[in-house]
Amino acid sequence: MIHSEVVIVGGGLAGLSAAIYLGRAKRQTLLVDSGKSMARWEPHVQNYIGFPCGVSGAQLLERGGRQARYYGVRFRRDVIRTARAKRNVFVLEGEQDSYVCRRLLLATGIFHLPPDIPGITPCLGYSMFFCKDCDGYRIQGKSVAIYGWTNETADYALGMLVYTPCVAIVTDGRPPRWDRKHALWIKEYRLPVWQNAISDVSHRGRQLLALLLDDGTKVEVSALFTTRGDIYLNKLAKCLGAKVDEDGQVLVDADMRTSVQGVSAAGCVTPANCQMIIAAGQGATAAQAINHDLLEEGLANHSLRRFRRQQLRKQKTEPRVSKPS
């Protein structure tokens, strides 16, 4: 088994941010990552502070990893299958190794369900998007379709009017499930709705050109936003008995603590707005709380006293003092 004071599961922005803070706090920290952060799919992040010309998600991950390693954080590539509490530690079973820790941070993230449309994959992150808050700004003045059939779909379409006047909804063969209020808004704001199934797309490289419907209709759009839904990667939280809401988000307090003592969660697996910079902030918050908890634990069980004894025995522990002559 690989032992560490803190184990972070997930190497996205939340996990890396937490790792940097814990490394700088001199905590023995191990980050276990499966390499599947959603950030790697973002070719051009335009709303992360400090990058006025944008930055790719892959670059943010690479830079964050280098920064965490600089502060002594260890990394393992593995997929954690199960987690359980055992006495005062947590035991994690991965495909490659087993891990033991005193504090556990789950930064396992989310999976955005892509639209079930043939041929759309090359457009992902370039002209097919998941988040209007991230990417609405970049499609200003273009023809945009919103994929979905729920209240969220209608909200997305209405919110997109700030960026462009040309917004349509495509339900891909599903009957609309939005409520009467949203139906009235769609009518009031004159948003066209196509309910036919999408049989194919036309694109040039990564640039979407049109959606082809099964009745022969060709809807020319430059961008597609999907609201098909998300899968919260909460399996480990459930294994440990942490509370989740009806959507599957892991419930946390203001310090990112879950309902299980010693287990924290940060980033998109929690009810936070799923933005990279918010995930990074949550990781920092979780790390600071974990560090504080470990300090208090060290005072309570006198492990800090043992550490101090070694300092007193082997190191200079008082500043040099010069008295006036």
C-alpha positions as CSV (number, residue, x, y, z in Angstrom):
1,M,0.0,0.0,0.0
2,I,1.1,3.6,-0.7
3,H,0.7,5.8,2.4
4,S,0.2,9.5,2.3
5,E,-1.0,12.2,4.7
6,V,-3.5,13.4,2.1
7,V,-4.7,11.8,-1.1
8,I,-6.4,13.8,-3.8
9,V,-8.4,11.8,-6.4
10,G,-8.7,13.8,-9.6
11,G,-6.1,15.8,-11.5
12,G,-8.3,18.6,-12.9
13,L,-8.1,22.2,-11.9
14,A,-9.7,21.6,-8.4
15,G,-7.3,18.7,-7.6
16,L,-4.2,20.5,-8.9
17,S,-5.0,23.7,-7.0
18,A,-5.5,21.8,-3.8
19,A,-2.2,19.9,-4.4
20,I,-0.3,23.2,-4.8
21,Y,-1.7,24.6,-1.5
22,L,-1.1,21.3,0.4
23,G,2.4,21.0,-1.0
24,R,3.3,24.5,0.1
25,A,1.8,23.7,3.5
26,K,4.4,20.9,3.7
27,R,1.8,18.2,3.8
28,Q,2.7,14.8,2.4
29,T,0.3,14.8,-0.6
30,L,-0.4,12.3,-3.3
31,L,-2.5,13.1,-6.3
32,V,-4.1,10.1,-8.1
33,D,-5.3,10.9,-11.6
34,S,-6.9,8.8,-14.3
35,G,-6.0,11.4,-16.9
36,K,-9.6,12.2,-18.0
37,S,-10.2,15.7,-16.7
38,M,-12.8,17.5,-18.9
39,A,-10.4,20.4,-19.0
40,R,-8.3,18.6,-21.6
41,W,-11.1,19.0,-24.1
42,E,-11.1,22.8,-23.9
43,P,-8.8,24.1,-26.7
44,H,-9.2,27.8,-25.9
45,V,-10.2,28.9,-22.4
46,Q,-10.9,32.7,-22.6
47,N,-12.2,33.4,-19.1
48,Y,-9.3,32.2,-16.8
49,I,-7.8,35.2,-15.1
50,G,-4.2,36.0,-16.2
51,F,-4.5,34.8,-19.8
52,P,-5.9,37.8,-21.8
53,C,-5.3,35.9,-25.1
54,G,-6.7,32.6,-23.8
55,V,-5.1,29.4,-22.9
56,S,-5.9,25.7,-23.6
57,G,-7.2,23.5,-20.8
58,A,-4.3,21.1,-21.5
59,Q,-1.8,23.9,-20.9
60,L,-3.5,24.8,-17.6
61,L,-3.3,21.1,-16.5
62,E,0.4,20.8,-17.6
63,R,1.4,24.0,-15.8
64,G,-0.6,23.1,-12.7
65,G,1.0,19.7,-12.6
66,R,4.5,21.2,-12.8
67,Q,3.7,23.7,-10.1
68,A,2.4,21.0,-7.7
69,R,5.5,18.8,-8.4
70,Y,7.7,21.7,-7.6
71,Y,6.2,21.8,-4.1
72,G,6.8,18.1,-3.5
73,V,3.4,16.6,-4.5
74,R,3.6,13.1,-5.7
75,F,1.5,11.9,-8.7
76,R,0.2,8.5,-9.6
77,R,-1.7,7.5,-12.8
78,D,-4.4,5.1,-11.6
79,V,-8.2,4.6,-11.6
80,I,-9.6,4.4,-8.0
81,R,-12.3,1.8,-8.0
82,T,-13.4,1.7,-4.3
83,A,-12.9,3.7,-1.1
84,R,-13.6,2.8,2.5
85,A,-13.0,4.2,6.0
86,K,-10.9,1.9,8.3
87,R,-10.3,3.1,11.8
88,N,-8.8,6.6,11.4
89,V,-7.7,6.3,7.8
90,F,-9.1,5.8,4.4
91,V,-8.2,2.9,2.1
92,L,-8.5,3.3,-1.7
93,E,-8.3,0.5,-4.1
94,G,-7.1,1.3,-7.6
95,E,-6.5,-0.7,-10.7
96,Q,-2.7,-0.4,-10.1
97,D,-2.2,0.1,-6.4
98,S,-3.8,0.6,-3.0
99,Y,-3.6,3.8,-1.1
100,V,-4.0,4.8,2.6
101,C,-4.5,8.4,3.8
102,R,-5.6,10.4,6.8
103,R,-7.5,13.0,4.7
104,L,-9.1,12.4,1.4
105,L,-10.1,15.0,-1.2
106,L,-12.5,14.0,-4.0
107,A,-12.0,16.1,-7.1
108,T,-13.4,13.5,-9.5
109,G,-15.3,16.0,-11.6
110,I,-18.1,15.6,-14.1
111,F,-18.8,14.2,-17.5
112,H,-20.8,16.4,-20.0
113,L,-23.0,14.2,-22.1
114,P,-22.3,15.1,-25.8
115,P,-25.2,15.4,-28.2
116,D,-26.1,12.0,-29.9
117,I,-25.4,13.4,-33.4
118,P,-23.4,11.5,-36.0
119,G,-20.2,13.4,-37.1
120,I,-20.2,16.1,-34.4
121,T,-17.1,14.9,-32.5
122,P,-14.5,16.9,-34.5
123,C,-16.4,20.1,-33.6
124,L,-16.1,19.6,-29.8
125,G,-14.6,22.7,-28.2
126,Y,-14.3,24.6,-31.5
127,S,-17.9,25.0,-32.7
128,M,-19.8,22.7,-30.4
129,F,-19.9,23.7,-26.7
130,F,-21.3,22.8,-23.3
131,C,-21.3,26.1,-21.4
132,K,-22.8,29.4,-22.5
133,D,-21.0,31.2,-19.6
134,C,-17.6,29.9,-21.0
135,D,-18.2,30.2,-24.7
136,G,-21.2,32.4,-25.3
137,Y,-18.9,35.4,-25.8
138,R,-17.0,33.8,-28.6
139,I,-20.1,33.2,-30.9
140,Q,-21.3,36.8,-31.0
141,G,-23.3,37.6,-34.1
142,K,-23.3,34.0,-35.3
143,S,-26.1,31.5,-36.0
144,V,-26.5,29.3,-33.0
145,A,-28.5,26.2,-32.2
146,I,-29.3,24.9,-28.7
147,Y,-29.6,21.1,-28.4
148,G,-32.1,19.8,-25.9
149,W,-35.8,19.6,-24.9
150,T,-36.0,20.8,-21.2
151,N,-36.4,24.1,-19.3
152,E,-32.6,24.4,-19.2
153,T,-32.6,24.3,-23.0
154,A,-35.1,27.2,-23.2
155,D,-33.0,29.1,-20.6
156,Y,-29.9,28.6,-22.6
157,A,-31.6,29.8,-25.8
158,L,-33.0,32.9,-24.1
159,G,-29.6,33.7,-22.4
160,M,-27.8,33.4,-25.8
161,L,-29.8,36.4,-27.1
162,V,-27.4,38.6,-25.3
163,Y,-24.7,37.4,-27.7
164,T,-26.5,36.9,-31.0
165,P,-30.0,37.5,-32.4
166,C,-30.0,34.3,-34.4
167,V,-30.8,31.5,-32.0
168,A,-32.8,28.3,-32.6
169,I,-33.6,25.1,-30.6
170,V,-33.3,21.6,-31.9
171,T,-34.8,18.7,-29.9
172,D,-33.4,15.9,-32.1
173,G,-36.7,14.0,-32.4
174,R,-37.7,14.4,-28.7
175,P,-40.9,16.1,-27.7
176,P,-40.3,19.3,-25.7
177,R,-40.5,18.8,-22.0
178,W,-40.3,22.5,-21.0
179,D,-43.1,23.8,-18.9
180,R,-45.8,26.3,-19.9
181,K,-43.8,29.3,-18.6
182,H,-40.8,28.5,-20.8
183,A,-43.1,27.6,-23.7
184,L,-44.6,31.1,-23.5
185,W,-41.1,32.7,-23.4
186,I,-40.0,30.8,-26.5
187,K,-43.1,32.1,-28.2
188,E,-42.7,35.6,-26.9
189,Y,-39.1,35.9,-28.0
190,R,-39.8,34.1,-31.3
191,L,-37.3,31.4,-31.0
192,P,-37.6,28.8,-33.8
193,V,-37.9,25.1,-32.7
194,W,-37.1,22.1,-34.9
195,Q,-38.3,18.8,-33.5
196,N,-37.1,16.5,-36.2
197,A,-34.2,14.1,-35.5
198,I,-30.8,15.2,-36.6
199,S,-29.4,12.7,-39.1
200,D,-26.0,14.3,-39.9
201,V,-24.0,17.4,-39.7
202,S,-22.0,19.4,-42.2
203,H,-18.7,20.8,-41.1
204,R,-15.4,22.0,-42.5
205,G,-12.7,20.6,-40.3
206,R,-13.7,21.6,-36.8
207,Q,-16.1,24.3,-37.9
208,L,-19.8,23.4,-37.9
209,L,-21.7,24.5,-41.0
210,A,-25.2,23.0,-40.7
211,L,-27.4,20.4,-39.0
212,L,-29.2,18.0,-41.4
213,L,-32.6,16.8,-40.2
214,D,-34.2,13.6,-41.2
215,D,-37.0,15.3,-43.2
216,G,-34.3,16.9,-45.5
217,T,-34.2,20.2,-43.8
218,K,-30.8,21.9,-43.6
219,V,-30.4,24.3,-40.6
220,E,-27.3,26.4,-41.2
221,V,-25.6,27.2,-37.9
222,S,-22.0,28.1,-36.9
223,A,-22.2,26.8,-33.3
224,L,-24.1,24.3,-31.3
225,F,-24.6,24.3,-27.5
226,T,-25.8,21.1,-25.9
227,T,-27.9,20.8,-22.7
228,R,-28.3,17.1,-22.8
229,G,-27.1,16.7,-19.2
230,D,-24.2,15.8,-16.9
231,I,-23.0,12.7,-15.1
232,Y,-21.4,13.5,-11.7
233,L,-18.5,11.2,-10.9
234,N,-19.6,10.5,-7.4
235,K,-19.0,6.8,-7.0
236,L,-16.2,7.1,-4.4
237,A,-18.3,9.6,-2.4
238,K,-21.2,7.1,-2.3
239,C,-18.8,4.3,-1.3
240,L,-17.9,6.3,1.7
241,G,-21.5,7.3,2.6
242,A,-21.2,11.0,1.7
243,K,-24.5,12.7,1.0
244,V,-25.3,13.7,-2.6
245,D,-28.3,15.6,-3.9
246,E,-30.9,14.4,-6.4
247,D,-28.7,15.3,-9.3
248,G,-25.8,13.4,-7.9
249,Q,-23.7,16.3,-6.8
250,V,-21.7,15.7,-3.6
251,L,-22.9,18.0,-0.9
252,V,-20.3,20.1,0.9
253,D,-20.1,22.9,3.4
254,A,-18.3,26.3,3.0
255,D,-14.9,24.6,3.6
256,M,-15.6,21.8,1.1
257,R,-16.1,19.2,3.8
258,T,-18.6,16.4,2.9
259,S,-20.9,14.7,5.4
260,V,-18.2,12.2,6.1
261,Q,-15.5,13.4,8.6
262,G,-12.1,13.6,6.9
263,V,-13.5,13.6,3.4
264,S,-13.7,16.7,1.3
265,A,-14.9,17.3,-2.3
266,A,-14.1,20.2,-4.7
267,G,-14.8,21.2,-8.2
268,C,-17.5,20.1,-10.7
269,V,-18.6,17.0,-8.6
270,T,-20.1,19.5,-6.1
271,P,-23.0,21.9,-6.6
272,A,-20.6,24.6,-7.8
273,N,-21.1,26.3,-11.1
274,C,-18.8,24.1,-13.3
275,Q,-16.2,26.7,-14.3
276,M,-12.4,26.0,-14.2
277,I,-11.6,29.1,-12.1
278,I,-14.3,28.2,-9.6
279,A,-13.0,24.6,-9.4
280,A,-9.5,25.9,-8.7
281,G,-10.8,28.2,-6.0
282,Q,-12.7,25.3,-4.4
283,G,-9.6,23.2,-4.5
284,A,-7.7,26.0,-2.6
285,T,-10.5,26.3,-0.1
286,A,-10.6,22.6,0.5
287,A,-6.8,22.4,0.9
288,Q,-6.7,25.2,3.5
289,A,-9.4,23.5,5.5
290,I,-7.6,20.1,5.3
291,N,-4.3,21.7,6.5
292,H,-6.1,23.4,9.4
293,D,-7.8,20.1,10.4
294,L,-4.5,18.3,10.3
295,L,-2.8,21.0,12.5
296,E,-5.6,20.7,15.1
297,E,-5.3,16.9,15.0
298,G,-1.6,17.2,15.5
299,L,-2.1,19.3,18.5
300,A,-4.7,17.0,19.9
301,N,-2.8,13.8,19.5
302,H,0.6,15.4,20.3
303,S,2.2,14.4,17.0
304,L,3.2,18.0,16.5
305,R,5.0,17.7,19.9
306,R,7.1,14.8,18.6
307,F,8.0,16.8,15.5
308,R,9.0,19.7,17.7
309,R,11.2,17.5,19.9
310,Q,13.2,16.5,16.9
311,Q,13.6,20.2,15.9
312,L,14.8,21.1,19.4
313,R,17.3,18.2,19.4
314,K,18.7,18.7,15.9
315,Q,18.1,22.2,14.7
316,K,18.6,25.8,15.8
317,T,15.3,26.9,17.3
318,E,15.9,30.3,18.7
319,P,17.1,33.5,16.8
320,R,20.4,35.0,17.8
321,V,19.9,37.8,20.3
322,S,22.4,40.7,20.8
323,K,22.1,42.6,24.1
324,P,23.1,46.2,24.4
325,S,26.5,46.7,25.8
